[in-house]
């Protein structure tokens, strides 16, 4: 997976269609990987797909995290990165009632069958279930708050750490059952 601006540069250089496809909608679009002769096709499910989930300046992902697109300058022009500006579990009172997305929703996996059928004989299909424990908990709670919890309230910290862990464990199981060659 590439940042949108780098993907655009690669698509232009390689003479490919220049279209933005959010990570969670990748599914069938692996023209860059094929053109570059890569040997791995990555299929991502989970909290990591919250990055660049929208081209809007600000958006809230399915996890309830508010993101902001922040511009930066490079020698190739402007780029953007997504940064979290609000976490859904930043307040203690919201923790026990929080409901994460359902990891069993079929729409998360429907494009994977196409990927397996289309690319599975030629490429290693990598099921990406990254940001599984600490990073996911940080996204939900905020880094400072999570670190304080780890020191001052181990029970609460473990509860929060379990949210992304349990979700990503389920998606890793599903990706494996569907036939990916490796899990990241």
Residue pairs with C-beta under 8 A, 6 or more apart in sequence:
1 23
1 26
1 42
1 44
1 128
2 10
2 32
3 52
3 79
3 80
3 81
4 20
4 52
4 55
4 80
5 76
5 77
5 78
5 79
5 80
6 79
7 20
7 32
8 18
8 20
9 76
10 16
10 32
10 36
11 17
11 18
11 19
11 31
11 32
12 18
14 31
14 32
14 35
14 36
16 31
16 32
16 35
17 31
19 29
20 55
21 29
22 49
22 52
22 53
22 54
22 55
23 44
23 48
23 49
23 51
23 52
23 53
24 44
24 49
24 53
26 43
26 44
26 111
27 110
27 111
27 112
27 114
27 115
28 111
28 114
28 115
28 118
30 41
30 115
30 119
33 40
33 41
33 123
34 119
38 123
39 123
39 124
40 123
40 124
40 125
40 126
41 115
41 119
41 123
41 124
41 125
41 126
42 126
42 128
42 184
43 111
43 112
43 115
43 125
43 126
43 127
43 128
43 175
43 180
44 128
44 129
44 130
45 103
45 108
45 109
45 127
45 128
45 129
45 171
45 174
45 175
46 103
46 128
46 129
46 130
46 131
46 132
46 136
46 164
46 167
46 168
46 171
47 61
47 63
47 131
47 135
47 136
47 139
47 164
47 167
47 168
48 128
48 130
48 131
49 61
50 61
50 62
50 63
50 65
50 67
50 82
50 139
51 67
51 82
52 82
53 59
53 61
53 67
53 82
54 67
55 69
56 69
57 68
57 69
58 66
58 67
58 68
58 69
58 85
59 66
59 67
60 66
60 67
61 67
62 101
63 88
63 100
63 101
63 139
63 140
64 88
64 98
64 140
65 84
65 86
65 87
65 88
65 139
65 140
66 84
66 85
66 86
66 87
67 82
67 83
67 84
67 85
68 82
68 83
68 84
68 85
69 80
69 81
69 82
70 80
70 81
70 82
70 83
71 78
71 79
71 80
72 78
72 79
72 80
72 81
73 79
84 139
84 142
87 139
87 140
87 141
87 142
87 145
88 94
88 98
88 140
89 95
89 98
89 140
89 141
89 142
89 145
89 160
90 141
90 142
90 145
92 156
95 156
95 159
95 160
98 140
98 163
100 163
100 164
100 167
101 167
103 167
103 168
103 170
103 171
103 174
104 170
104 174
108 171
109 174
109 175
109 178
112 127
112 175
112 178
112 180
113 178
115 125
116 125
116 178
116 179
116 180
119 125
120 179
120 181
124 181
124 182
125 179
125 180
125 181
125 182
126 180
126 181
126 182
126 183
126 184
127 171
127 172
127 175
127 176
127 178
127 180
127 182
127 183
127 184
128 183
128 184
129 168
129 171
129 172
129 175
129 183
129 184
130 184
131 139
131 164
131 168
132 164
132 165
132 168
132 169
132 172
133 161
133 164
133 165
133 168
134 146
134 161
135 164
136 163
136 164
136 165
136 167
136 168
137 146
137 157
137 160
137 161
137 163
137 164
138 146
139 164
140 160
140 163
140 164
141 149
141 160
146 157
146 160
149 156
149 157
149 160
150 157
172 183
175 183
176 183
